[in-house]
């Protein structure tokens, strides 16, 4: 019987040729398939690494921007408080200015009223003088009679008023 598996020279030669062909295919496959695949994987690995580094840098930049915006927000609140304080100060200044203007206007009104009252006193005083003059003239005319003329009466009345003085008329 023949063996199923025989180690004869033909088999060994075929096995050796097969081993050399497999080695040649391995080397050719390595250069043609494995090296490009390794290069592709290396490039992909480097790209991922670069993307991770860029993402890390972007994250740091975003954190810096966030801190900057938070600081600006705090400063905005401080600025708003400063603006409100300035507005309050201006309002108080304006209030005091309006009050002082109102007081000045009230003083002017009082002064004007005093001046008008003084003018009214003088007018009333003159009216009273004229009335007294006419009454005195009428009395003098009756007393003296028709012999004394009007110019003499006026002179007498003026002299009498001058002798009595202004103090008598003020009371």
C-alpha positions in Angstrom: 0.0 0.0 0.0 1.0 3.3 -0.7 1.1 5.8 1.9 -1.0 8.8 1.9 1.6 11.0 3.1 5.0 10.2 1.6 8.2 12.1 2.1 9.7 11.6 -1.2 12.0 14.0 -3.0 9.2 15.4 -5.2 7.2 16.3 -2.1 10.2 17.9 -0.5 11.0 19.8 -3.6 7.3 21.0 -3.9 7.3 21.9 -0.2 10.5 23.9 -0.6 9.2 25.7 -3.7 6.0 26.4 -2.0 7.8 27.8 1.1 10.0 30.0 -1.2 6.8 31.2 -3.1 5.1 31.9 0.3 8.2 33.9 1.4 8.3 35.8 -1.9 4.5 36.5 -1.6 5.0 37.6 2.0 7.9 40.0 1.1 5.9 41.3 -2.0 2.8 41.6 0.1 4.7 43.3 2.8 6.0 45.9 0.4 2.9 46.2 -1.6 0.2 45.8 1.1 1.5 45.9 4.6 3.8 48.9 4.3 1.1 51.2 2.7 -1.3 50.0 5.4 1.3 50.7 8.1 2.0 54.1 6.5 -1.8 54.8 6.3 -2.2 53.8 10.0 0.8 55.9 11.0 -0.5 58.9 9.2 -3.9 58.4 10.7 -2.3 58.0 14.2 -0.3 61.3 13.6 -3.5 63.0 12.4 -5.5 61.9 15.4 -2.6 63.0 17.7 -2.5 66.5 15.9 -6.3 66.8 16.2 -6.1 65.9 19.9 -3.4 68.6 20.4 -5.4 71.1 18.5 -8.5 70.3 20.4 -6.5 70.7 23.7 -5.2 74.1 22.5 -8.7 75.1 21.4 -10.1 74.0 24.8 -7.4 76.1 26.6 -8.3 79.1 24.3 -11.9 78.6 25.1 -11.2 78.5 28.8 -9.2 81.7 28.5 -12.0 83.4 26.6 -14.5 82.2 29.1 -12.4 83.6 32.0 -12.0 86.8 30.0 -15.7 87.1 29.4 -16.5 86.3 33.1 -14.1 89.1 34.1 -15.7 91.4 31.6 -19.1 90.4 33.0 -17.9 91.2 36.5 -16.5 94.5 35.3 -19.8 95.2 33.5 -21.6 94.9 36.7 -19.1 97.2 38.4 -19.4 99.6 35.5 -23.2 99.5 35.7 -23.0 100.3 39.4 -20.6 103.2 38.7 -23.0 104.5 36.0 -25.9 104.2 38.4 -24.0 106.0 41.2 -23.0 108.8 38.8 -26.7 109.1 37.7 -27.8 109.3 41.3 -25.2 111.9 42.0 -26.3 113.9 39.0 -29.9 113.6 40.1 -29.1 114.8 43.6 -27.1 117.7 42.1 -29.9 118.6 39.8 -32.4 118.4 42.7 -30.3 120.8 44.8 -30.0 123.1 41.8 -33.8 123.1 41.3 -34.4 123.7 45.0 -31.9 126.6 45.0 -33.5 128.0 41.8 -37.0 127.7 43.4 -35.7 129.5 46.6 -34.2 132.2 44.5 -37.5 132.6 42.5 -39.4 132.7 45.8 -37.1 135.4 47.1 -37.6 137.4 43.9 -41.3 137.0 44.2 -41.2 138.2 47.8 -39.0 141.1 46.9 -41.3 142.1 44.0 -44.3 141.8 46.4 -42.5 144.0 48.9 -41.7 146.6 46.2 -45.3 146.5 45.0 -46.6 146.9 48.6 -44.2 149.8 49.1 -45.5 151.4 45.8 -49.1 150.8 46.9 -48.3 152.5 50.3 -46.9 155.5 48.5 -49.9 155.7 46.2 -52.3 155.4 49.1 -50.2 158.0 51.0 -50.5 160.4 48.0 -54.2 159.7 47.7 -54.7 160.4 51.4 -52.6 163.6 51.1 -54.8 164.7 48.2 -57.9 163.9 50.1 -56.7 165.7 53.2 -55.7 168.6 51.0 -59.1 168.8 49.4 -60.8 168.5 52.9 -58.5 171.1 54.4 -59.1 173.4 51.4 -62.8 173.0 51.7 -62.6 173.8 55.5 -60.2 176.7 54.9 -62.5 178.0 52.2 -65.4 178.0 54.5 -63.4 179.5 57.4 -61.7 182.2 55.5 -64.5 182.7 53.0 -64.3 183.9 49.5 -61.6 186.5 50.1 -58.6 184.0 50.0 -57.9 182.6 46.5 -56.9 179.0 45.7 -53.2 179.6 45.2 -52.9 180.9 48.8 -54.9 178.0 50.0 -52.6 175.5 48.3 -49.5 177.3 49.7 -51.0 177.2 53.2 -51.9 173.6 52.9 -48.4 172.6 51.7 -46.8 174.5 54.5 -49.0 172.8 57.0 -48.2 169.4 55.6 -44.5 170.2 55.7 -44.8 171.3 59.4 -46.6 168.1 60.3 -43.9 165.9 58.5 -44.0 162.5 56.9 -44.1 160.6 60.2 -47.6 161.7 60.8 -48.7 160.3 57.5 -47.0 156.9 57.9 -49.0 156.0 61.0 
